[in-house]
Amino acid sequence: MGELRSLPVPDGLEGERVDAALARLFGLSRTKAADLAAAGHVLLDGVEAGKSARVTAGAWLEVELPDPPTPVRVVAQTVDGLRIVFDDADIVVVDKPVGVAAHPSPGWAGPTVVGGLAGAGYRISTSGADERQGVVHRLDVGTTGLMVVAKSERAYTSLKRQFKERTVDKTYHALVQGQLDPPRGTIDAPIDRHPQHEYRWAVVSAGKPSVTHYETIESFRHASLLEIHLETGRTHQIRVHMSAMRHPCVGDLTYGADPVLAKRLGLQRQWLHAVRLAFDHPGSGARVEFTSPYPPDLQHALDVVSRG
């Protein structure tokens, strides 16, 4: 742990929960503040305080704050399979291969879209955190398909607004286990971090609103091919919602997929692909749309499952 901070609770925080008070005082996320309290790093008048305890104005607050994270820098690199779909002065649209993250992070040492673009000589927007330059949305490392990256400041601002206002059409295809009943519908279930597994997410009552629309394209004996549209863009949203419906993405062992079926289909990751991306071009304002074919591993699995 890092710096020890001690101060009286300000009058304006009277009655606030400990995690909320810490978030406001020190600029922490509520999750990080709750973690500090759970680890015993928060004292009120010399007594350990849990995240849901209420603070009293004037009480002496002592907090052991974490060390600031080590800055993550973009490393220019060659990323095999990273395909440029479209490029102009404002945006670059890429078809992301499997095994590539959107941007660098403390827990990821592998290739990234941002690093691959830098290595290919692309200049992208410097808006946002250093390691996320130009990134306005992300795909999981194990999910393939289309991403748009901002190259200009106006593009970054425009695309961030479009994603926030949910006017971007993000279309995915997913091969999920079993057959859905009804074959088309909407999943409206809040998502947050899994209460027991830090690397997973889950449907939890206090999570962030999350809405997924699905429609069955084709049903097979052991699986169904779905077209999916997202209203929201939570981490692992499709994977979590499908798992919660007991129809996990084929090959998604993290969220309960059958490993025997995955092995039979030759899958080493979830069958999930961002096939179409449409938005208003930040420069011209015209609606633009891009599509991506299935990569070889997903096409092979689909061919096998279609044969029964």
C-alpha positions, 0 to 999 in steps of 0.5 A, a space after each residue: 500500500 502507499 500513502 496514509 491520509 488522515 483528516 476529519 470527515 467534512 460536514 458535506 459527507 455527513 451520513 454517506 456510506 464509507 465507499 461513497 465518501 472515499 470515492 468523493 474525497 479521493 477520486 476513487 471508484 466505488 469498487 476500489 473504495 469498497 476493496 480498501 474498506 474490506 481489506 481493513 485499510 479504512 479507520 473511523 475514530 480508530 476503528 475499522 469501518 466497512 464499506 456500508 458504514 455511515 460516516 459522521 461529520 468531524 469523525 477522524 478518517 484514516 485511509 491507506 491509499 494504494 500506490 498509483 498504477 504504473 503508467 502503461 505505454 503504447 508499444 508500436 508492434 506488428 500484429 499479425 492478422 490485424 486488417 485495415 477495413 477503412 482509413 481516412 483522416 478521421 477514422 480507421 476501421 479494423 478487423 481485429 483478430 483473436 488474441 489481440 486486446 483493444 489497448 494496453 493494460 496492466 494485466 495484458 502483455 500481448 498484442 493490441 490494436 493501438 500498438 498494431 496501428 502505431 507499428 503500421 504508422 497510423 497517427 491516432 487521436 491523443 484523447 483519453 488515457 495514453 494507452 487508450 488513444 483513439 479507442 472509443 469501444 472495445 472487443 474482448 481479447 477472444 472476440 473478433 471483428 470490427 472496431 473503429 478507432 478515432 484518428 482526429 479529435 473531432 472523430 473521438 468526440 463525435 464517436 464517444 457521443 454516438 456510443 453514449 447516445 446509442 446511435 451506433 449499430 453494433 451487430 454481432 453473430 454468436 453461436 450459442 448452445 441449445 435452442 432459444 425459446 422464444 427464438 427472438 427477444 430481449 434480455 434486460 438484466 443488470 451486469 456487474 463484477 462477479 461477487 466471487 470471481 474477480 475476472 468474471 462478470 455476472 447478472 447482479 441486481 445492483 449492476 449497471 443496466 444492460 440490454 441485449 437483443 437477439 434473433 435466431 438466424 439458424 438452429 442446429 442440433 446442438 447449437 443456434 446461430 444468433 444475430 445480436 444487437 447491443 443497446 448497452 456496451 458492458 464488459 462481457 455483456 453478450 457472454 454474461 447474458 447468454 450464460 445467464 439464459 443457460 445458452 452460453 456461447 459455444 467455446 466460452 468455458 469461462 461462462 459455462 460452455 461445454 468443453 466436450 462440444 468446444 473440443 469437437 468443434 476445434 474451438 479454443 475461444 468463444 464463438 462470438 464475432 462483431 460482423 457489422 458496425 454502422 455509425 455517422 461519419 464524424 467528418 461528413 455526417 453520412 451514415 457508414 457501414 462496415 462488415 466482416 466475414 467469419 474468421 477461419 476458426 469460427 467458420 470451421 466450427 459452424 461447418 462442423 456443428 451444421 453437419 450435426 
